[in-house]
């Protein structure tokens, strides 16, 4: 009896290990800063720009570890084997902050919440309305952004909207991620330009 139980246990363990060995690997992706410095620099010569990016809001359907792709007019699919290395709520402000640092020629750009209580003269709030991925075709990001600048009279705000449809260069999921990085670079350029023409920070 004991031998039979032991044999059954061994068979069960072999089955479990075989199942694990046959599981597809999980691939992880990160967004990257793609904007290149254009030589324009800050709006005012000598202005020390200190910028905090975030927090951001994101549609719940894509606020998850898996890549979410559009598979029909009213259908999306979660791809379990292809995931974000970190939350998009952390990835997106980090990438926008890196882009702004390049575009505005300043090293003092932080992604929320690292500088949530620090000293800054601009804060960029990002409300993502749409973050869509269609494999082999395009990605689409629609974002409302707000730039807040504290002044002696109180906080002054400037709002804008950027909608980007970025073609996907290949059929793989890595191509989708590259396209999203390119779309975020376009959004960052619009935000950088708005900061350039904003009222300069008070001394």
N, C-alpha and C positions, 0 to 999 in steps of 0.2 A: 504493500500500500504506500509506504513512504517513498519507495523507489518510483512508483507511478506518479506521485505528486511532484517529485523532483524532476522527472522527465517532462511533465506537463509545463512546469515552471520554466525549464530550459527552452522548450519550444516557444513559449510565449515571449521570452526575452529575445530570442532570435528573430521572431516576427517583428517586435518593436524596433530592434536595431536595423532590420532590413528596411522597415518603413522610413526610419529617419535617414538612412543612407540614400533612399530614393527621393527625398524631398528636394525640390528645386532650390537653388541658392537664392538668397535675398540680396538685391543690389541697392546701394544707398547713393543718394545724389545730393549735391550742394549747389546752390546758386553762386554766381561769381560776378564781381564788379567788371563791367565791360566798357564803361565810359572812359574816354581818353581826354587828358587835359587839352583844352583848345587855346590856351594862352591868354584868354580874356581876363581871368582872375576875378578878384572881388570888385564890387561896384565902386568902392571908394578907396583910393590909394592910401595905404597905412591903416585901414580899418582891420581890426582884429576880429575875425569872424569866429564865434563859438556857437556851434549848432548842435542841437539835440534832435534826433530823428525818432519819432514814435511818441506814444504807442500807436499801433495800427489796428484796424478792424478788418476782418476777413469773413467771407461767406462760410457758414458752418459746413457746407458740403465739401469744401476743400481743406478745412481746418482739421486735418488728420494726418497720420504718418504716411499712409499710402498715396501714391500718385493717383489722381482722379482724372480719368479721360472721358471725353464725350464719345459715346458709341451710338448715338442716334439723336434725332431732333429733341426728344424728351427723355433721354436716357444717358446715364453716366455709369462708368464701371470703375470699381476700386481694384487697383493692381497690387495684390499682396506681395508679389515678389520684387516690386520696385517701389522704394520708399524714400522719403526725405530723411537726411541724416539728422536734422533737427527740425523743430517746429517752424512752419512758415512765418509765424508771428515773431520768431527770432531771426530767421534767415533774411526776410525782406528788409527790415530796417537796417540790418547790418550791411547789406549790399547797397542800399540807397545811401547810407552814410559814407561808405567807401567811394562811391561814385561822386558824391558832392565834395568830398575831400579833394579828389583829383580835379574836378571841374572848377572849383573855387580857390584852388591853390592854398588850402589851409589844412593843417593837421589836427585841428581842434573840432572834429565832428564825431559825435558819439551816438551810438544806437541805444535807444531806450531799453532797459531802465538803468544802464550803467551810469548815466549822468542825470538821473531823475531829480536829484536834489542839488546838483552842482550849479556852477555859474555858466549861463549861456545867454546870448542875445538874440538867438532865433530858435524857435522850436517848430519842427515840421510834423504835422499830424497827417496820417494817411488812412483813408477809408476806401478799401478795395471793394468795389461793387461787383466785379466779375474777374475771375481768374480761371480761364478755360484752356484745356489742352485737347487738341485733335491730332492724333498721331499721323505723321506723314503729310500734314496739311498746314496747320497754323496754331499759334497760341494767341489768346486775346486777354488783355488786361484793361479794365476800365477803373480808373481811380479818381476819387475826389481828394485833393490835398489842401491843407491849410497851413500857412506860414504865420506864426505868431511872433511879434516883436514887442518886447516891453519898452515903453517910453515914459517920459515924465508925466504924460497925461493919462497913462494907463496902457494896457496891452492893445496894440494895433494888429489887425489880422488882414491877410490877403488870401483869397481862395482861388482855386483853379481846378480844371478837370483835364485829364489826359486819357485818351482812349487809343490803345495800340493794338494792331493786328500784325503779328510778326510771323513771316513764313517759317516753316520748319524745313531744315535743309536735308534731313534724312528720315528714315523710317523708324529708327530706334528711339527708346525713351531718353537716351542721353541727348539726342537732338532736340527733344521737347524742352529739356532743361536749359540747353544752350539758348534756345529761342526765348524762353522766359527771362533769362539774364539779359538778352538784348532788348527785350521790351522794357525791363526795369531801367536800363540805361537811357532809353528815350524819355521815360517818366522823370528820371533824375535830371536830365538836361532841361526839361521844362521848369522844374523846381529851382534849379540853379539860376536860370535866367530870371525867374521871378524874384529871387533873393538879390540878384545884382541890381535890379531897378527899384528895390524896396527902399524905404527911408533908412539912411545909415544909422547904426546904433548910437545911442547917446553915450558920451564919454563916461 
